[in-house]
Amino acid sequence: MGGESALLRRMFDAAVASAQPARCVPPHLPRPEELGRGRLVVIGAGKASAAMAQAVEDHWNGHLSGLVVTRHGYGAPCRRIKIVEAAHPVPDESGLQAARRMLETVRGLRPEDIVLCLISGGGSALLPLPPPGLALADKQAVNRAMLASGATISEMNCVRRHLSGIKGGRLAAACHPARVITLLMSDVPGDRPLDIASGPTVADPTTCQDALAIVRRHRMALPAAAMALLESGRGESVKPGDPRLARAEIRMIATPQAALEAAAAVAREAGFAAHILGDAIEGEARDVAKVLGAIALQAAAVQQPFEPPCILLSGGETTVTVRGQGRGGRNVEFLLSLALALDGRAGIHAIAGDTDGVDGQEEIAGAILHPDTLARAEALGLRARERLDDNDAHAFFEALGDSVVTGPTHTNVNDFRAVLIG
C-alpha cells in the first residue's frame, strides 16, 4: 500500500475508532445512586447496539437485564443483556420478534426504574414492528422501495415512523412511567435524534400527510395496505408534549463531526492541512463527487480555495437512485464518479467508506481511488462510465483490488470521505 493509501486508511480507521462504544458509552451511564430501589433495564437497536450493551455490562456492577437487536455478525458477548441478531437493510422475522420482545421487556415498569436505550444507525430496519393492518412482507416491500427511490435518510425515516408500531416515540411511551435515558450514536446528517433509527424514543412532529408527500414525490411503489394506513391517518406517531415522554432524555455520545476531527488530527500529524467541508453532506452520490472533484482540481491547479498538500474531509449520507442492475454502494458510486471527474489527475487520491463496514448491502466498507485507477481499469477491460450507469461500482473496485474491507466495526457514524491533494 502506497504512502497516500496508507494515510487515507489510517484516517478512516481513526474515524471509526473515535466512535467505538467502549470509549463513548461509559461516561454517559446513569450513576448507581440514581436508581435507588429501581431496576436498570437495557434495550436498544442498531449496528453498534451489541457493542454498546457490552460496554454497559463492563461498567455496571449492579443488577442489569434487557435486550438489544443488532445486525447479523455484529453481536458481542454479553451475560446479562440478551443479544438478538437480525437482517439489515431489509428487515426479517428475527427483527420482528425482537421488537415484540422489547415491548414485553418494558411492560409494567415503575417510576423508580430506569430504561437505558442504546440506539445507533441501522435500528430502523432492525426493529420492524408492523402496526395493525400491516405484515412483515409489507414492511420489507416498503424498505426495498425506499432504498431504490433516491430519498434522503430523513425522508425515509419519516415514512418509517408512520408505518411502525415501535418507532416515532412509541418505544419510550411503552416504558412509561419509568425514566428513559437514550444514548445515541448518530449516523444521520444534522444529528437529529428523530432520524436516528427513526426515533423510537423521540417525539415526532411530522405527520402521516408529510409521509404521504414524500412517497408521492419520489414515486415510491408502496403496498396498498401501507398507503391505506398513511391516507387514513391511523399511522400517527407520538407527538411533542405527550406526557408519556416527560421523563425521556437524550444523550448524544458519538457523531460524524467527532469522527472527522479524529481523522483530521491524523492528517495534520502527517503534514497535511486538513479541511472539514461538512459532516452532513447529502445528495446523489455521483453529483456530490462532481462537486468535490471540481474543488480538488481547482486546488491542485491554482491553490484555491485550499493550498496543497491538503486533505478535504466530509461526512453525511449520499443517496443512489438505482437505475442499473449492479451491486450498488453509495460510497463506491461516489468514488467511481469522482474518478471520472478527476480523469487521472496526478497527485489526487481519495477514500470513501461507511463507518459501519457495510456500503449498501455488501460486506465491503468502501474503496480507495488512485490517479491511475481509470488506466488500470481500462487495461482490464473495465469501462468506468458503463459501470457507473449500471450502479456497479463495487465490482469495479473489487476487480482492481482497491476495496476497503473492515469486517464488522461495531459502530456507525455515517459515511466518511477524504480527498488527498498532493
Secondary structure as GFF3:
##gff-version 3
##sequence-region A 1 422
A	DSSP	alpha_helix	3	18	.	.	.	ID=ss1
A	DSSP	alpha_helix	21	24	.	.	.	ID=ss2
A	DSSP	three_ten_helix	26	28	.	.	.	ID=ss3
A	DSSP	three_ten_helix	32	34	.	.	.	ID=ss4
A	DSSP	beta_strand	40	45	.	.	.	ID=ss5
A	DSSP	alpha_helix	49	59	.	.	.	ID=ss6
A	DSSP	beta_strand	65	71	.	.	.	ID=ss7
A	DSSP	beta_strand	81	86	.	.	.	ID=ss8
A	DSSP	alpha_helix	93	105	.	.	.	ID=ss9
A	DSSP	beta_strand	114	119	.	.	.	ID=ss10
A	DSSP	alpha_helix	123	126	.	.	.	ID=ss11
A	DSSP	alpha_helix	136	147	.	.	.	ID=ss12
A	DSSP	alpha_helix	153	161	.	.	.	ID=ss13
A	DSSP	alpha_helix	170	175	.	.	.	ID=ss14
A	DSSP	beta_strand	179	185	.	.	.	ID=ss15
A	DSSP	three_ten_helix	189	191	.	.	.	ID=ss16
A	DSSP	three_ten_helix	193	198	.	.	.	ID=ss17
A	DSSP	alpha_helix	208	217	.	.	.	ID=ss18
A	DSSP	alpha_helix	224	232	.	.	.	ID=ss19
A	DSSP	three_ten_helix	243	245	.	.	.	ID=ss20
A	DSSP	beta_strand	248	254	.	.	.	ID=ss21
A	DSSP	alpha_helix	256	269	.	.	.	ID=ss22
A	DSSP	beta_strand	273	281	.	.	.	ID=ss23
A	DSSP	alpha_helix	285	302	.	.	.	ID=ss24
A	DSSP	beta_strand	310	316	.	.	.	ID=ss25
A	DSSP	alpha_helix	330	342	.	.	.	ID=ss26
A	DSSP	beta_strand	348	354	.	.	.	ID=ss27
A	DSSP	beta_strand	366	369	.	.	.	ID=ss28
A	DSSP	alpha_helix	373	379	.	.	.	ID=ss29
A	DSSP	alpha_helix	384	389	.	.	.	ID=ss30
A	DSSP	alpha_helix	393	400	.	.	.	ID=ss31
A	DSSP	beta_strand	403	404	.	.	.	ID=ss32
A	DSSP	beta_strand	415	421	.	.	.	ID=ss33
###
